[in-house]
Amino acid sequence: MIRRLFIANRGEIALRVIRTAQAMGITTVLGVSSADAASLPALMADETVLLGPGPSSQSYLAIDKVVAAMVSADCDAVHPGYGFLSENAAFARAVADAGIRFVGPDIKTLEGMGDKLAARALALEAGLPVLPGGEAATREAVHARAAEIGYPLLLKAVAGGGGKGMRRVDRAEDLDTVLDMAQAEAQAAFGNSAVYVERFVAKGRHVEVQLLGDGTHAIHLGTRDCSIQRRFQKLVEEAPAPAMPEAARAGIEDAAVRLARHIGYRGAGTAEFLVDATDFSFYFLELNARIQVEHPVTEAITGVDLVEQQLLVASGKPLALTQAMVRPFGHAIEVRINAEDPSADFRPAPGRITRAAWPAGTGVRVDTHISAGGEVPPFYDSLLGKLIVHAPSREEAVARLKAALAGIRIEGVPTTAGLHARIAADPRFALGGVDTGFLTGLAE
């Protein structure tokens, strides 16, 4: 069993991992930047180690510093959370070379899923449907692919994720300009400017499947819907995916498990699909080889602690759950509360939190790392916390979400709480099954 766990992350996910690890009797060591030295996760961890200055390139993304810190702290495992180095194969290799366990899949899987074209090829091997498109290594090849599949289309970063390096192109005359933008964004975000081309689905829904595997066996824990997005960044997630025929849901779940078994997946992962809302045909997008931001909605409906499962599998334990043991109940919705100003094109808003009060009660969960007097640093993602509600039905969950949102009191920085209140009150959201264009029609 893991004895001393290094957490190579920050914010709410660091605190989330710390709490589960401590409940399992594991000593926690948190790597922090100077900007996070007085944060709530730093206070809650059993030990902290300073990685470097605030900028992530000098702290959380500095592989040599992170590995040196976990070695000096005598840790036998590292949990990478999400973002930062969580899907970095070079980091996982350096961790293994240091004789430390990586809480996540093996290096081969990280390499295969980190390259979106390689992941697409593995999905095809496993018999999963993919969108028309593919590799486009040169500008001429991009134009050829575009002519082949037609417009509108998407340019997507090969090394990408999180919506970075992803651009929609509606007309042939815009292709070169948008290609330059996508490549520049991909280079800045991932150090790799390569992109590929896929057909754009006008009425698309973003549906994903939570997976667990131990390298030999794999199961799913149901679907999530993450269709409410801004510039391909998720804002609202719910489980299970609403307004889906059972045949379509079962097809997506079976496809996800088939892929996990094909690659011998180990740990927690998420297979993401694009669903055509007109006929419920679905296409594989990617497999995120880590814990997801939205994992609490799956925990709410299944009662399974996904971080605990990650730590058990990383300790060498076989998967204790079988598919028959997974019995989802009710409906859960999560909204991300960010320090952003929706009235100023969602500009990030670092600063000091002067008041932080969150709702509580039956069926309400808040995952956050902020408190009154704390600072929101300018160096990182603007996520302040996640509000999760769970109820026996979706209708009740939506009502609970509205009430909980009304109970949020965060002052000192602008937040997206008001935007989420408008989303929750929208009649289209109440019906369920909205597509990725939802925000475009949201009333002001």
C-alpha positions in Angstrom: 0.0 0.0 0.0 1.1 3.6 -0.6 2.9 5.0 2.4 3.7 8.6 1.6 1.9 10.3 -1.3 3.2 13.4 -3.1 0.5 15.6 -4.6 1.9 17.4 -7.7 -0.9 19.9 -8.0 -2.8 22.8 -6.4 -6.2 24.2 -5.6 -9.3 22.2 -5.1 -8.1 18.9 -6.6 -5.0 19.0 -4.3 -7.3 19.3 -1.3 -9.6 16.6 -2.7 -6.7 14.1 -3.0 -5.3 15.1 0.4 -8.6 14.4 2.2 -9.1 10.9 0.7 -5.4 9.9 1.1 -5.5 10.9 4.8 -8.7 9.0 5.3 -6.9 5.9 4.0 -4.0 6.4 6.4 -1.6 7.7 3.8 0.8 10.6 4.7 0.4 13.5 2.3 3.2 15.7 1.0 2.1 18.7 -1.1 4.4 20.5 -3.6 3.6 24.2 -3.6 4.7 27.3 -5.4 5.5 30.4 -3.4 2.1 31.8 -4.4 0.4 28.8 -2.8 2.5 28.4 0.3 -0.3 29.7 2.6 -3.2 28.1 0.7 -5.8 25.9 2.3 -4.3 22.7 0.7 -0.9 23.6 2.1 -2.4 24.0 5.6 -4.3 20.6 5.3 -1.4 18.5 4.0 0.8 16.6 6.5 3.9 18.2 4.9 4.7 20.8 2.2 7.7 21.2 -0.1 8.4 24.4 -1.9 8.8 23.8 -5.7 9.6 27.3 -6.8 8.2 30.7 -7.7 4.5 31.4 -8.7 4.7 30.9 -12.5 3.8 27.3 -13.2 6.8 26.9 -15.6 9.1 27.4 -12.6 7.1 25.2 -10.2 4.2 22.9 -11.0 5.5 22.2 -14.6 9.2 21.9 -13.7 9.6 18.1 -13.9 13.1 18.1 -12.4 12.0 20.2 -9.4 8.8 18.1 -8.8 10.7 14.8 -9.0 13.5 16.1 -6.8 10.9 17.3 -4.2 9.2 13.9 -4.0 12.5 12.1 -3.7 13.7 14.4 -0.9 10.4 13.9 0.9 10.8 10.1 0.7 7.5 9.6 -1.1 6.7 6.3 -2.7 3.9 7.6 -5.0 2.7 10.8 -6.7 -0.8 11.9 -7.6 -0.8 14.4 -10.4 -4.4 15.6 -10.2 -5.6 17.1 -13.5 -3.9 19.6 -15.7 -0.2 20.4 -15.2 1.8 17.2 -15.5 -1.1 14.7 -15.1 -0.9 13.4 -18.7 2.8 14.1 -19.3 4.6 10.8 -20.3 8.0 12.4 -19.8 7.0 13.2 -16.2 5.7 9.6 -15.6 8.9 8.2 -17.0 11.0 10.4 -14.7 8.8 9.3 -11.7 9.4 5.7 -12.6 13.1 6.2 -13.0 13.1 7.6 -9.5 11.5 4.4 -8.2 8.2 6.1 -7.4 4.7 5.0 -8.4 2.7 7.2 -10.7 -1.0 7.3 -9.8 -2.4 6.9 -13.3 -2.0 4.8 -16.4 1.3 3.4 -17.7 3.7 5.4 -19.9 2.6 3.6 -23.1 -1.0 4.6 -22.4 0.0 8.2 -21.6 1.9 8.4 -24.9 -0.9 6.8 -26.9 -3.6 9.0 -25.5 -1.6 12.2 -25.2 -1.2 12.2 -29.0 -4.7 12.7 -30.3 -4.0 11.1 -33.7 -2.5 8.1 -31.9 -5.6 7.9 -29.7 -7.8 8.1 -32.8 -5.9 5.2 -34.3 -6.2 3.1 -31.2 -10.0 3.8 -31.1 -10.3 2.6 -34.6 -8.4 -0.5 -33.7 -10.9 -1.1 -30.9 -13.8 -0.7 -33.4 -15.0 2.8 -32.2 -16.5 5.3 -34.6 -14.5 8.5 -35.2 -15.4 11.7 -37.1 -14.3 12.1 -40.7 -10.9 13.8 -40.9 -7.4 13.0 -39.8 -3.8 13.9 -40.0 -2.8 17.1 -41.8 1.0 17.6 -41.4 1.4 20.4 -43.9 -0.7 23.4 -45.0 -1.4 21.7 -48.3 -2.6 18.6 -46.4 -4.9 20.7 -44.3 -6.5 22.2 -47.4 -6.9 18.7 -48.9 -8.6 17.4 -45.8 -10.9 20.4 -45.7 -11.9 19.9 -49.3 -12.5 16.2 -48.6 -14.8 16.6 -45.5 -16.3 20.0 -46.3 -17.3 23.0 -44.0 -17.8 23.7 -41.2 -14.8 21.9 -39.8 -12.6 21.9 -36.7 -8.8 22.3 -36.5 -7.6 20.5 -33.3 -4.2 20.4 -31.7 -2.5 16.9 -31.9 -1.0 17.4 -28.4 -4.1 19.3 -27.1 -6.9 19.2 -24.7 -9.1 21.6 -22.8 -10.1 23.4 -25.9 -6.7 24.9 -26.5 -5.5 24.9 -30.1 -9.1 24.1 -31.3 -10.7 26.4 -33.9 -13.8 26.2 -36.0 -13.6 27.1 -39.7 -16.8 27.9 -41.6 -15.5 29.0 -45.0 -12.6 28.0 -47.2 -11.4 31.6 -47.5 -10.9 31.7 -43.7 -8.9 28.4 -43.5 -5.3 29.9 -43.6 -6.0 32.6 -41.1 -7.7 30.2 -38.6 -4.9 27.6 -39.2 -2.3 30.1 -38.2 -4.2 31.0 -35.0 -4.8 27.3 -34.1 -1.1 26.4 -34.6 0.1 29.4 -32.6 -2.2 28.6 -29.7 -1.2 24.9 -29.8 2.5 25.8 -29.8 2.0 28.2 -26.8 0.0 25.7 -24.8 1.7 22.4 -25.6 5.0 23.2 -27.3 3.7 21.4 -30.4 2.0 23.3 -33.3 0.7 20.2 -35.1 -3.0 20.1 -35.8 -5.5 17.7 -37.4 -8.8 18.2 -39.1 -12.3 16.8 -38.1 -15.8 17.4 -39.4 -17.8 19.8 -37.3 -21.2 18.5 -36.0 -23.6 21.5 -35.8 -25.9 19.9 -33.2 -23.3 18.2 -31.1 -23.5 17.0 -27.5 -20.4 16.3 -25.4 -21.0 13.0 -23.6 -18.3 11.1 -21.7 -18.0 7.8 -19.8 -16.1 7.4 -16.5 -13.8 4.4 -16.6 -11.9 2.4 -14.0 -9.4 -0.3 -14.8 -6.5 -2.2 -13.3 -4.6 -3.1 -16.4 -6.6 -6.4 -16.9 -10.2 -5.6 -16.1 -12.2 -2.4 -16.9 -15.6 -1.2 -16.0 -17.6 2.0 -16.6 -19.5 4.2 -14.0 -22.0 5.7 -16.4 -22.2 8.8 -18.5 -21.8 12.5 -18.0 -23.0 15.3 -20.2 -20.6 18.3 -20.5 -22.2 20.1 -23.5 -22.6 23.6 -21.9 -19.2 25.0 -22.9 -17.6 28.3 -23.7 -14.9 28.1 -26.4 -14.7 24.4 -25.8 -14.2 24.9 -22.1 -16.7 23.0 -19.9 -18.9 25.1 -17.5 -21.7 22.6 -16.4 -21.5 18.9 -16.1 -24.2 16.4 -15.1 -24.6 12.6 -14.6 -26.1 10.7 -16.1 -26.3 12.4 -19.5 -30.0 13.5 -19.8 -32.5 13.0 -22.6 -30.6 10.1 -24.2 -32.2 6.9 -25.5 -31.0 3.9 -23.5 -29.7 2.2 -26.6 -27.4 5.2 -27.4 -26.3 5.4 -23.7 -25.5 1.7 -23.7 -23.6 1.9 -27.0 -21.4 4.7 -25.7 -20.7 2.9 -22.4 -19.8 -0.4 -24.2 -17.5 1.5 -26.7 -15.7 3.2 -23.8 -15.1 -0.1 -22.0 -14.0 -1.8 -25.2 -11.3 0.8 -25.7 -10.1 0.6 -22.1 -9.8 -3.2 -22.3 -8.0 -2.9 -25.7 -5.3 -0.7 -24.3 -5.1 -2.4 -20.9 -6.1 0.8 -19.1 -5.1 1.3 -15.4 -6.6 3.8 -13.0 -9.4 6.3 -13.6 -10.0 7.7 -17.1 -12.6 9.3 -19.2 -13.6 8.4 -22.7 -15.1 11.5 -24.4 -17.6 11.3 -27.3 -19.4 13.7 -29.6 -23.0 12.8 -30.0 -25.1 14.1 -32.9 -28.2 15.4 -31.2 -30.3 14.8 -34.3 -29.9 11.0 -34.5 -27.7 10.1 -31.4 -24.9 8.7 -33.5 -21.7 9.1 -31.6 -18.0 9.5 -32.3 -14.9 9.0 -30.2 -13.0 12.2 -29.4 -10.3 11.4 -26.8 -9.5 9.5 -23.6 -8.4 11.7 -20.7 -5.9 9.6 -18.8 -6.5 11.2 -15.4 -9.1 12.3 -12.9 -11.5 14.8 -14.4 -12.6 18.1 -12.9 -16.2 16.8 -13.2 -15.6 13.5 -11.4 -17.8 14.5 -8.3 -21.1 14.1 -10.3 -20.2 10.4 -10.9 -19.2 10.0 -7.3 -22.6 11.4 -6.3 -24.7 9.0 -8.3 -22.6 5.9 -7.7 -21.2 6.4 -4.2 -17.7 5.4 -5.4 -14.7 7.5 -4.3 -12.8 7.7 -7.5 -9.6 9.0 -5.9 -9.6 6.1 -3.5 -10.0 3.7 -6.4 -7.0 5.5 -8.1 -4.8 5.0 -5.0 -5.8 1.4 -4.6 -5.0 0.5 -8.2 -1.7 2.4 -8.0 -0.9 0.3 -4.9 -1.2 -2.8 -7.0 -4.6 -3.9 -5.9 -6.9 -5.5 -8.4 -10.1 -3.6 -9.2 -12.5 -4.6 -6.4 -15.6 -3.3 -8.3 -17.5 -5.3 -10.9 -19.9 -3.8 -13.4 -22.8 -5.4 -11.6 -21.8 -3.6 -8.4 -22.2 -0.2 -10.1 -25.8 1.0 -9.5 -26.2 4.7 -10.2 -29.0 6.5 -8.3 -30.6 9.9 -9.0 -29.1 12.8 -10.9 -26.2 15.1 -10.1 -25.1 18.5 -11.6 -21.9 20.4 -11.2 -21.1 24.0 -12.0 -17.6 25.5 -12.0 -17.4 28.8 -10.1 -14.5 30.8 -11.7 -12.9 34.1 -10.8 -13.9 35.6 -14.2 -15.9 38.5 -15.3 -18.6 37.3 -17.7 -19.4 40.9 -18.7 -15.8 41.5 -19.8 -15.6 38.4 -22.1 -14.8 36.2 -19.1 -11.6 37.9 -18.3 -9.8 36.2 -15.4 -9.9 38.2 -12.2 -7.1 37.5 -9.7 -7.2 39.3 -6.4 -8.1 38.9 -2.7 -11.2 37.1 -1.6 -12.9 39.3 1.1 -15.8 37.0 1.7 -16.4 33.3 0.8 -19.6 31.6 1.9 -20.9 28.5 0.3 -24.2 26.7 0.5 -24.7 23.5 2.4 -27.4 21.0 3.2 -28.8 17.7 1.9 -27.6 16.8 -1.6 -25.1 19.7 -1.7 -21.4 19.3 -2.0 -18.7 22.0 -2.5 -15.2 21.3 -3.6 -13.1 24.4 -3.0 -9.8 25.7 -1.8 -10.6 29.3 -1.1 -11.5 31.2 2.1 -11.9 34.8 3.1 -8.6 36.7 3.0 -7.1 34.3 0.5 -5.5 35.3 -2.7 -6.4 34.2 -6.2 -3.0 34.2 -7.9 -2.7 35.4 -11.5 -0.6 32.4 -12.6 -3.2 29.6 -12.7 -6.6 28.5 -13.8 -9.3 30.7 -12.4 -11.4 27.9 -10.8 -12.5 28.9 -7.3 -14.7 25.9 -6.5 -17.2 23.4 -7.8 -20.8 23.3 -6.6 -22.3 19.8 -6.9 -25.9 18.9 -6.2 -27.6 15.5 -6.1 -31.2 14.5 -6.0 -33.5 11.5 -6.8 -34.5 13.1 -10.1 -33.1 15.6 -12.6 -36.0 18.0 -11.9 -35.2 18.0 -8.2 -31.5 18.4 -8.9 -32.2 21.5 -11.0 -34.3 23.0 -8.3 -31.6 22.2 -5.7 -29.0 23.8 -8.0 -31.0 27.0 -8.2 -31.3 27.2 -4.4 -27.7 26.4 -3.8 -26.5 29.0 -6.3 -28.6 31.6 -4.5 -26.6 30.8 -1.4 -23.1 31.6 -2.8 -21.5 34.7 -1.4 -18.1 35.4 -2.8 -16.8 38.9 -2.7 -13.5 40.6 -3.7 -13.4 39.2 -7.2 -16.1 38.8 -9.9 -17.3 35.2 -10.4 -19.4 33.2 -12.8 -22.1 32.3 -10.2 -24.6 34.7 -11.8 -24.1 33.2 -15.2 -24.8 29.7 -13.7 -28.0 31.1 -12.1 -29.1 32.2 -15.6 -28.3 28.8 -17.0 -30.2 27.0 -14.3 -33.3 29.2 -14.9 -33.3 28.7 -18.7 -36.2 26.6 -19.9 -34.0 24.7 -22.4 -31.7 23.6 -19.6 -34.8 22.4 -17.6 -35.7 20.1 -20.5 -32.2 18.7 -20.6 -30.2 17.4 -23.6 -28.9 20.8 -24.8 -26.1 20.9 -27.4 -22.7 22.7 -27.3 -24.3 25.9 -28.9 -26.4 26.5 -25.8 -24.6 29.5 -24.5 -25.0 31.4 -27.8 -28.8 31.6 -27.2 -28.7 32.2 -23.5 -30.7 35.3 -22.6 -28.9 38.2 -21.1 
